[in-house]
Amino acid sequence: MPPDYSGQNLRGRSFKGKDLTGANFSKADIRGANFTNAILKGADFSGAKAGLQKRWIIGLLIITLLLSALSGLFSTVSVVLMYRTLCKDIIAGIVALITLAIFCIITARKGLLAGLGMVAVAFGVVAVSAVTFASSVQGISIGLLVLAFAGVVTSSVTFTFVFSFAFTFIFAIFFTIFFASIFAIILGNFFDVPIAIVFAVAVVFVIFSAYIGWRSLKGDERDSWIRSCAIAFAATGGTNFYGADLTDADFTGAMLKNTDFRKANLRRTRFYEAKKLDFARPGNTILSNPAVLNLLVTLNGRNKPYIGANLKGANLIGADLKEANLKNADIIEATFQEANLEGANLTLTQAIGTNFTKAQMTGACVEAWNIESTTILDNVDCRFVYLLEDPKPGTDDRERRPSSGEFQPGEFTKLFEEVLNTVDLIFQNGIDWKAFITAFKKVQVENQDTELVIQSIENKGDGVVVVKVAVPENANKEKIHSDFTQNYQLALAEVEKYKELLQASNNQNANLWLTINKLVEAEKSINVQIDNKVENENMTKDSSRKIEIGNIGGDFNASGQALNLGEISGTVINTINELATAPEADKPGIKELLTQLKTAIETDTDLTAKDKEKALKQVKSLAEAAQNPQEKQDLADTAITMLKGVLTNLPTAAKLVEECGKLLPLIAGFLGLS
């Protein structure tokens, strides 16, 4: 039975490395407790109080006083140095003031690191001055200016730490000004500088430093490193979950200030209404993104953008994400149970192992989202979805499913059953087929025990192409996707490198370049009966492994059944008839060539009905590309490749093979692909 520590005082206790699966820590005082590398799966920390013990708080208060004193000292020292510079050399003093003003402006606008760059330049000036004005007042003045810069920088950083440790800003400001006044009196008398001037300007420095500290703690990206350092130091001695397994743990309503979550497993960890989580030390977990952290705590992401966000394993049960933009987000193993995802954009999301049980998804866009058998779509409340992202907001031209009416109970899940065991390979800028073939073959070799079959190739327009690869139910889909992505990038780099070499010698090797282009085109027509076995195995006998090329979402009705050949043929001829007739009867144009191709496909006796359907869809795509060949070359290129794939199932002596051998080069020429 899991241990019960609910409501207990566990301050400073060590649970390092212990297996505390399902343990109850609700409303317990775990300040200063050590859970490093502990197993806390399903543990209940709701209402628990984490953070620093009292003795650590007292220590930090002492440090706060010391840092306040240090900040006050540097503020007054900077003023004294500037005043003496003005007294000894008015020109050097004016230059110093102007430069100091520029330093403050740069720091305020660009951040403290940019200001430090200004300090580096000043040090360079000092180095030159030390040689040029080795014994002059001018060189000494510049040296004092650099010290003043260092004082302002140190004071700003100091104030940031003060704000991190102090109870209130007023507390920190009061003590800093108090110490500044003491040092103003001491240094003013010692260096014979007006005390009132020293104190007044020192207060300005204090306010400037306070602004930098306040801004960094608010999460401003210009000085985020200061905040990270301050929080890391403040978390020393706090509750430690470093490397702990917090899968399905519950921190609802817990106080989590000064808590260390570095390297922790936060898969489906619940943070709803957790307090001071933004002052915890997140490391590289999903808590490091302020927007994601806020979503986990509030569960309110309505109309908010999370484009490309890391939400891997996020616990968003019951979250309000209506019309949120989750495009290209990583939501692997996250849970959206009973969440409101109506109108949400889930385009290109990685949703492997994601739980959508009872989620509301009416109107969501699920274009090219990556789901598989571990994705849970049980009892999803959905009346309709969109298969394409709206290219022109407001037009709503997004391929609605069902095309009319609404899903009946269970139909939404059924619609996506066929893609649950696929890996989606998404290409944003078209496909380099040579690199694709090289990468795919390498992935086959690396995963010899896994059958990989290209299921479909979809041209989404605007250069976006999605290749669906069917895999076994128990396959490691994330690994396959990662392996292909890496191998494709390597192959693409080699292809680009080779193209650059060829282009460099283009004038002398034009014929060679033309030959290579033809070889690349020939390789595009690779036998699409792809098998993942080693190359010495027969790759053409197993007809169950051939590619199923379909225009998914194009010719698909509300019931999910493919259109019959008569309907498809009518659609194709209508599209072809929109093209212009050739001006000369003895010289056929693109319209006549496509008509001949359509007739050859329909009358061929060697093609199955299914292959005829696929081939006619590609003829339709060619007709659509012919209407705007310059902008739709990718569509035409893919269609011709798919037609060649259909032909690989026919005997080489088949009439259609011979006919296509004549027609396809002519069609490619009309479309600018030759």
C-alpha positions in Angstrom: 0.0 0.0 0.0 1.4 3.5 -0.9 2.7 5.5 2.1 0.5 8.3 3.5 2.3 11.5 4.5 -0.7 13.8 4.1 -0.6 16.8 6.3 2.7 15.9 7.9 5.7 18.0 8.6 8.4 16.7 6.3 10.7 19.7 6.2 14.3 18.8 5.4 13.5 15.1 5.0 15.4 13.0 2.5 13.5 10.7 0.1 16.4 10.5 -2.3 16.1 7.6 -4.8 13.1 6.0 -3.0 10.2 4.3 -4.7 7.1 6.3 -3.6 4.7 5.4 -6.3 1.2 6.6 -5.5 2.3 8.2 -2.2 0.0 10.8 -0.6 1.8 14.1 0.3 -1.4 16.2 0.1 -1.2 19.3 2.3 2.2 18.2 3.7 5.0 20.6 4.5 7.8 19.5 2.2 10.0 22.6 2.4 13.6 21.7 2.0 12.7 18.0 1.3 15.0 16.1 -1.0 13.3 13.9 -3.7 16.3 13.6 -6.0 15.8 10.7 -8.4 12.8 9.4 -6.5 10.0 7.5 -8.2 6.8 9.5 -7.5 4.5 8.2 -10.2 0.9 9.1 -9.4 1.9 10.8 -6.1 -0.5 13.3 -4.7 1.1 16.7 -3.7 -2.1 18.7 -3.9 -2.0 21.6 -1.5 1.5 20.7 -0.4 3.9 23.5 0.6 7.3 23.3 -1.0 10.2 25.7 -1.0 12.8 27.0 1.6 13.0 26.2 5.3 13.0 29.0 7.8 16.7 28.9 8.4 17.4 29.3 4.7 15.0 32.2 4.5 16.9 33.9 7.4 20.2 33.2 5.6 18.8 34.8 2.4 17.6 37.8 4.3 21.2 38.3 5.6 22.4 38.0 2.0 19.8 40.5 1.0 21.2 43.1 3.4 24.7 42.5 2.2 23.7 42.8 -1.4 21.8 46.0 -0.6 24.8 47.4 1.0 27.0 46.4 -2.0 24.5 48.0 -4.4 24.5 51.2 -2.3 28.3 51.3 -2.2 28.7 50.9 -6.0 26.1 53.5 -6.6 27.9 56.1 -4.5 31.4 55.1 -5.7 30.2 55.6 -9.3 28.9 59.1 -8.5 32.1 60.1 -6.7 34.3 58.9 -9.6 32.2 60.8 -12.1 32.3 64.0 -10.1 36.1 63.9 -9.6 36.5 63.3 -13.4 34.5 66.4 -14.2 36.6 68.5 -11.7 40.0 67.4 -13.1 39.2 67.5 -16.8 36.0 69.1 -17.9 36.2 67.7 -21.5 36.9 64.1 -20.3 34.1 64.5 -17.8 31.6 65.6 -20.4 32.7 62.7 -22.7 32.3 60.4 -19.8 28.8 61.6 -19.0 27.7 61.2 -22.6 29.2 57.7 -22.8 27.5 56.8 -19.5 24.2 58.0 -20.8 24.6 55.9 -24.0 25.5 52.9 -21.8 22.3 53.3 -19.8 20.2 53.7 -22.9 21.7 50.6 -24.5 21.2 48.6 -21.3 17.5 49.8 -21.0 16.7 49.0 -24.6 18.9 46.0 -25.5 19.6 44.5 -22.1 22.5 44.3 -19.7 24.7 42.1 -21.9 24.6 44.8 -24.6 25.6 47.3 -21.9 28.5 45.0 -21.0 29.6 45.2 -24.6 29.8 48.9 -24.1 32.0 48.3 -21.1 34.3 46.2 -23.2 34.7 49.1 -25.7 35.5 51.4 -22.8 38.2 49.0 -21.6 39.6 49.1 -25.1 39.7 52.9 -24.9 41.5 52.7 -21.6 44.1 50.4 -23.1 44.8 52.9 -25.9 44.8 55.8 -23.4 47.3 54.1 -21.2 49.8 54.3 -24.1 48.9 57.6 -25.5 48.2 59.5 -22.3 50.3 57.4 -19.9 50.7 60.3 -17.4 47.9 62.6 -18.3 44.7 63.4 -16.5 42.7 62.4 -19.5 43.9 58.8 -19.4 43.2 58.6 -15.7 39.7 60.1 -16.3 38.9 57.4 -18.8 40.1 54.7 -16.4 37.8 56.1 -13.7 34.9 56.1 -16.2 35.4 52.4 -16.8 35.3 51.8 -13.0 32.1 53.8 -13.0 30.6 51.6 -15.7 31.6 48.5 -13.8 29.9 49.9 -10.7 26.6 50.5 -12.5 26.7 47.0 -14.0 27.5 45.3 -10.7 24.8 47.4 -9.0 22.2 46.3 -11.6 23.0 42.6 -11.2 23.1 43.0 -7.4 19.7 44.6 -7.3 18.3 41.7 -9.4 19.4 39.2 -6.8 18.1 41.5 -4.0 14.7 41.5 -5.6 14.8 37.7 -5.9 15.4 37.2 -2.2 13.6 40.1 -0.5 10.0 39.9 0.6 9.0 43.1 -1.3 10.6 45.6 -3.7 10.0 48.3 -1.1 12.1 46.4 1.4 15.0 46.1 -1.1 14.8 49.7 -2.2 14.6 51.1 1.3 17.7 49.3 2.5 19.7 50.1 -0.7 18.9 53.8 -0.4 19.7 53.6 3.3 23.2 52.2 2.6 23.7 54.6 -0.3 23.1 57.5 2.0 25.6 56.2 4.6 28.3 55.7 1.9 27.4 59.2 0.4 28.3 60.8 3.7 31.5 58.8 4.2 32.8 59.1 0.6 31.6 62.7 0.3 33.6 63.8 3.3 36.6 61.7 2.4 36.9 63.0 -1.2 35.5 66.4 -0.5 32.5 65.9 -2.8 29.1 67.6 -2.1 27.1 65.0 -0.1 23.7 66.1 -1.5 24.9 65.6 -5.1 26.4 62.2 -4.4 23.2 61.1 -2.6 20.8 62.4 -5.3 22.7 60.8 -8.2 23.2 57.6 -6.3 19.4 57.4 -5.9 19.1 57.7 -9.6 21.5 54.8 -10.0 19.5 52.8 -7.5 16.3 53.4 -9.4 18.0 52.4 -12.7 19.3 49.2 -11.1 15.9 48.5 -9.6 14.3 48.8 -13.0 16.7 46.3 -14.5 16.1 43.9 -11.6 12.3 44.3 -11.8 12.3 43.8 -15.6 14.3 40.6 -15.5 12.1 39.1 -12.8 9.0 39.8 -14.9 10.5 37.5 -17.5 11.8 40.1 -20.0 13.8 38.2 -22.6 16.5 41.0 -22.7 17.7 40.0 -19.2 16.3 36.5 -18.8 19.7 35.2 -17.8 19.8 37.3 -14.7 16.4 36.0 -13.6 17.5 32.4 -14.2 20.7 32.9 -12.1 18.7 34.6 -9.3 16.0 31.8 -9.2 18.7 29.1 -9.4 20.5 30.6 -6.4 17.2 31.1 -4.5 16.3 27.4 -5.1 19.4 26.2 -3.3 18.2 24.6 -0.2 14.6 24.4 -1.4 12.5 21.4 -2.2 14.4 19.2 -4.7 12.8 17.1 -7.4 16.0 16.8 -9.5 15.7 13.8 -11.8 12.5 12.6 -10.1 9.9 10.6 -12.0 6.7 12.7 -11.5 4.6 10.9 -14.1 0.9 11.5 -13.3 1.8 13.3 -10.1 -0.7 15.9 -8.9 0.5 19.4 -7.7 -3.0 21.0 -7.8 -2.9 24.1 -5.5 0.6 23.4 -4.2 3.1 26.2 -3.3 6.1 25.6 -5.5 8.4 28.6 -5.0 12.1 27.8 -4.8 11.6 24.3 -6.0 14.0 22.4 -8.3 12.4 20.5 -11.2 15.6 20.0 -13.4 15.8 16.7 -15.2 12.4 15.7 -13.7 10.0 13.5 -15.7 6.9 15.7 -15.9 4.8 13.4 -18.2 1.1 14.2 -17.4 2.1 16.0 -14.2 -0.8 18.1 -12.9 0.0 21.8 -12.1 -3.5 23.3 -12.0 -3.7 26.4 -9.8 -0.1 25.7 -8.5 1.3 28.8 -6.7 4.6 30.6 -7.4 5.5 27.9 -10.1 7.2 30.7 -12.1 9.7 31.0 -9.3 10.6 27.3 -9.5 13.8 26.2 -11.2 12.5 24.5 -14.4 15.7 23.4 -16.2 14.9 22.2 -19.7 11.4 20.9 -18.9 8.2 22.2 -20.5 8.0 24.6 -17.6 10.8 26.7 -19.1 8.4 28.2 -21.6 6.4 30.9 -19.7 3.4 30.6 -22.0 3.2 26.8 -21.5 3.7 27.2 -17.7 0.8 29.6 -17.6 -1.3 27.2 -19.6 -0.5 24.3 -17.2 -1.4 26.4 -14.2 -4.6 28.2 -15.5 -5.7 25.7 -18.2 -6.9 28.7 -20.1 -5.4 28.9 -23.6 -8.4 30.1 -25.5 -7.4 32.0 -28.7 -3.8 31.9 -27.7 -0.8 30.9 -30.0 1.3 27.8 -29.1 2.8 27.4 -32.5 5.7 24.9 -32.4 5.5 24.8 -28.6 6.8 21.9 -26.6 3.8 20.4 -24.8 5.2 16.9 -24.7 3.5 15.0 -21.9 1.5 18.1 -20.8 -1.5 17.5 -18.4 -4.3 19.6 -19.9 -7.3 17.7 -18.7 -10.3 20.0 -19.0 -8.3 22.8 -20.5 -10.0 25.6 -22.5 -8.1 25.6 -25.8 -11.0 26.8 -28.0 -9.6 28.3 -31.3 -6.0 28.0 -29.9 -3.2 27.7 -32.5 -1.3 24.5 -31.8 0.2 24.3 -35.3 3.4 22.2 -35.4 3.3 21.7 -31.6 4.7 18.6 -29.9 1.8 17.1 -27.9 3.2 13.6 -27.8 1.9 11.7 -24.7 0.0 14.8 -23.6 -3.5 14.4 -22.2 -6.5 16.5 -23.4 -9.2 14.6 -21.7 -12.4 16.5 -21.7 -10.5 19.6 -23.0 -12.2 22.1 -25.3 -10.4 22.1 -28.6 -13.3 23.5 -30.7 -11.9 25.4 -33.7 -8.3 24.7 -32.6 -5.5 24.4 -35.2 -3.9 21.0 -34.9 -2.1 21.2 -38.2 1.2 19.2 -38.3 1.0 18.4 -34.5 2.8 15.4 -33.3 0.1 13.5 -31.4 1.6 10.1 -30.9 0.3 8.6 -27.6 -1.9 11.7 -27.0 -5.2 11.2 -25.1 -8.2 13.0 -26.5 -10.8 11.0 -24.6 -14.1 13.0 -24.4 -12.4 16.1 -25.9 -14.6 18.6 -27.8 -13.1 18.9 -31.3 -15.8 20.3 -33.5 -14.3 22.6 -36.1 -10.7 21.6 -35.3 -8.2 21.5 -38.2 -6.3 18.3 -38.3 -4.3 18.7 -41.5 -1.3 16.3 -41.5 -1.4 15.7 -37.8 0.7 12.7 -36.8 -1.4 10.1 -35.0 -1.1 6.4 -34.6 -2.5 3.4 -32.7 -1.5 4.8 -29.3 -3.5 8.0 -29.9 -6.7 7.8 -27.9 -9.8 9.2 -29.6 -12.4 7.5 -27.5 -15.8 9.3 -27.2 -14.5 12.4 -28.9 -17.3 15.0 -29.1 -17.0 16.2 -32.7 -19.6 17.2 -35.3 -17.1 18.0 -38.1 -13.4 18.7 -38.7 -11.3 20.4 -41.4 -8.6 18.5 -43.3 -6.8 21.6 -44.5 -5.7 24.8 -42.8 -7.6 27.8 -44.1 -5.2 29.3 -46.8 -7.2 32.5 -46.8 -8.7 33.4 -43.4 -12.4 34.0 -43.8 -12.9 31.9 -46.9 -13.4 28.6 -45.0 -12.1 26.6 -48.0 -10.6 23.8 -45.9 -12.1 20.5 -46.9 -14.8 19.9 -44.3 -15.4 16.3 -43.1 -18.1 15.2 -43.4 -18.7 17.3 -46.5 -22.3 18.0 -45.3 -24.2 17.1 -42.2 -22.4 16.0 -39.0 -20.6 13.0 -37.7 -22.7 10.3 -36.0 -21.4 8.9 -32.7 -18.1 7.0 -33.4 -17.7 8.2 -37.0 -14.9 10.6 -36.1 -12.7 7.9 -34.7 -13.5 5.6 -37.6 -12.4 8.3 -40.1 -8.9 8.2 -38.7 -8.6 4.5 -38.0 -6.8 3.9 -41.3 -4.0 6.4 -40.4 -3.5 5.3 -36.8 -0.6 3.0 -37.9 1.2 5.4 -40.1 4.2 7.8 -39.8 3.7 11.1 -41.5 6.8 12.6 -43.3 6.0 16.2 -43.8 8.0 18.3 -46.4 7.4 22.1 -46.2 9.3 23.0 -49.4 8.6 20.1 -51.7 10.5 16.8 -52.0 14.0 16.2 -53.4 13.2 12.7 -54.7 16.9 11.6 -54.9 17.4 12.5 -51.3 14.1 10.9 -50.3 15.0 7.6 -52.0 18.4 7.6 -50.4 17.0 8.3 -46.9 14.2 5.8 -47.2 16.5 3.0 -48.2 18.8 3.8 -45.3 15.9 3.8 -42.8 14.8 0.4 -44.2 18.3 -1.0 -43.5 18.4 0.5 -40.0 15.0 -0.9 -39.2 15.2 -4.3 -40.9 12.8 -5.9 -38.4 10.1 -3.4 -39.2 8.0 -3.5 -42.4 7.8 0.0 -43.9 5.4 0.6 -46.7 4.7 4.0 -48.4 0.9 4.3 -48.2 0.3 7.6 -49.9 1.8 10.8 -51.2 -0.3 14.0 -50.8 0.4 17.3 -52.3 -1.1 19.9 -50.0 -0.1 22.9 -52.1 2.3 25.8 -51.4 5.1 23.2 -51.5 3.8 21.1 -48.6 3.9 17.4 -49.4 3.0 14.6 -46.9 4.2 11.1 -47.3 2.4 8.5 -45.2 4.4 5.4 -44.3 2.4 2.4 -43.0 4.2 0.6 -40.1 3.3 -2.3 -37.8 1.2 -1.5 -34.7 4.1 -2.1 -32.3 6.7 -0.1 -34.3 8.7 2.7 -32.7 7.2 5.4 -34.9 9.0 8.3 -33.2 12.4 6.6 -33.9 11.4 5.9 -37.6 10.4 9.5 -38.0 13.6 10.8 -36.4 15.8 8.4 -38.4 14.2 9.5 -41.7 14.4 13.2 -40.9 18.1 12.9 -40.0 18.9 10.8 -43.0 16.9 13.0 -45.4 18.8 16.1 -44.3 22.1 14.4 -44.7 21.1 13.2 -48.2 19.7 16.6 -49.1 23.0 18.2 -48.1 24.9 15.8 -50.4 22.5 16.5 -53.3 22.9 20.2 -52.9 26.6 19.9 -52.6 26.7 17.9 -55.9 24.4 20.4 -57.6 26.7 23.3 -56.6 29.7 21.4 -58.2 27.7 20.8 -61.3 26.6 24.4 -61.5 30.1 25.6 -61.1 31.1 23.8 -64.3 27.8 24.4 -66.1 29.3 26.0 -69.2 31.6 23.2 -69.9 29.4 20.3 -68.9 25.9 21.3 -70.1 25.3 17.9 -71.7 26.4 16.1 -68.5 24.0 18.2 -66.4 21.2 17.3 -68.8 22.0 13.6 -68.5 22.0 13.7 -64.7 18.7 15.4 -64.7 17.3 12.6 -66.8 18.7 10.1 -64.4 17.0 11.9 -61.5 13.7 11.9 -63.4 14.2 8.2 -64.1 14.8 7.5 -60.4 11.6 9.3 -59.6 9.8 6.4 -61.3 11.3 4.0 -58.9 9.3 0.8 -58.4 6.9 1.8 -55.7 6.5 -1.7 -54.4 8.8 -0.9 -51.6 9.8 -3.5 -49.1 12.0 -2.9 -46.0 14.0 -6.1 -46.4 17.6 -6.2 -47.6 18.2 -5.7 -51.3 18.8 -9.3 -52.2 15.2 -10.2 -51.4 12.6 -10.2 -54.1 10.8 -6.8 -54.0 8.2 -7.3 -56.6 6.4 -10.5 -55.7 4.5 -9.4 -52.6 1.7 -7.3 -54.1 0.4 -6.5 -50.6 3.3 -4.1 -50.1 2.7 -1.9 -53.1 2.1 1.8 -52.5 -1.5 2.9 -52.2 -1.4 6.3 -53.9 -4.5 8.3 -53.2 -5.5 11.9 -53.2 -6.8 11.8 -49.7 -9.3 14.4 -49.0 -9.8 15.1 -52.7 -12.2 12.5 -54.0 -13.8 11.3 -50.8 -17.4 11.5 -49.8 -19.1 11.8 -46.4 -19.5 8.1 -45.9 -15.8 7.5 -46.4 -16.2 5.4 -49.6 -14.2 6.1 -52.8 -16.2 7.5 -55.8 -17.0 4.9 -58.6 -15.1 5.0 -61.9 -18.0 6.6 -63.8 -18.1 9.5 -61.4 -14.3 9.9 -61.4 -14.2 9.7 -65.2 -16.9 12.5 -65.4 -14.9 14.7 -63.0 -11.7 14.1 -65.0 -13.3 15.0 -68.4 -14.9 18.1 -66.9 -11.5 19.3 -65.7 -9.8 18.5 -69.0 -12.5 20.3 -71.0 -11.6 23.5 -69.1 -8.3 23.6 -71.0 -7.9 25.3 -74.3 -8.2 23.3 -77.6 -5.0 23.0 -79.7 -5.0 25.7 -82.5 -3.8 23.1 -85.1 -5.6 19.9 -85.6 -2.5 17.9 -86.6 -0.6 19.1 -83.6 -2.3 17.9 -80.4 -2.1 20.2 -77.3 -2.2 19.4 -73.6 -6.0 19.0 -73.7 -5.8 16.4 -76.5 -2.9 14.5 -74.9 -4.6 14.2 -71.6 -7.8 13.0 -73.3 -5.8 10.3 -75.1 -4.2 9.3 -71.8 -7.6 9.1 -70.0 -9.0 6.9 -72.8 -5.9 4.7 -72.7 -6.3 4.1 -69.0 -10.1 3.4 -69.2 -9.8 0.9 -72.0 -6.8 -1.0 -70.7 -7.7 -4.5 -69.7 -4.6 -5.2 -67.6 -5.4 -2.5 -65.0 -7.6 -3.3 -62.0 -10.5 -1.1 -61.2 -8.6 0.3 -58.2 -5.5 1.1 -60.3 -7.7 2.8 -62.9 -9.2 4.9 -60.2 -5.8 5.9 -59.0 -4.5 6.6 -62.5 -7.5 8.7 -63.4 -7.0 10.8 -60.2 -3.5 11.6 -61.4 -4.8 12.6 -64.9 -7.2 15.0 -63.1 -4.2 16.4 -61.2 -2.3 16.9 -64.5 -5.3 18.8 -65.9 -5.4 21.0 -62.8 -1.7 21.7 -63.1 -2.1 22.5 -66.8 -4.4 25.4 -65.9 -1.5 27.1 -64.2 1.7 25.2 -65.0 4.2 27.7 -63.6 2.7 27.6 -60.1 1.7 23.9 -60.0 4.8 22.1 -61.3 5.1 20.2 -58.0 1.6 18.9 -58.5 2.3 17.8 -62.1 5.6 16.3 -61.1 4.0 14.2 -58.4 1.2 13.1 -60.6 3.5 11.8 -63.4 5.6 10.0 -60.7 2.4 8.3 -59.4 1.3 7.3 -62.9 4.7 5.7 -63.5 4.2 3.9 -60.2 0.9 2.4 -61.4 2.6 1.2 -64.6 5.1 -0.8 -62.6 2.4 -3.3 -61.9 1.9 -4.0 -65.6 3.9 -6.2 -68.0 6.5 -4.2 -70.0 4.7 -5.2 -73.2 1.4 -3.9 -72.1 -0.3 -1.4 -74.4 -0.8 1.2 -71.7 2.9 1.1 -70.9 3.7 1.8 -74.5 1.1 4.5 -74.8 2.3 6.3 -71.6 5.9 6.0 -72.9 4.8 8.3 -75.7 2.3 10.6 -74.0 4.0 11.3 -70.6 7.2 13.0 -72.1 5.0 15.2 -74.3 2.7 16.1 -71.3 5.8 16.8 -69.2 7.1 19.1 -72.0 3.8 21.1 -72.0 4.0 21.5 -68.3 7.6 22.7 -68.3 9.0 19.5 -66.7 11.2 18.2 -69.6 
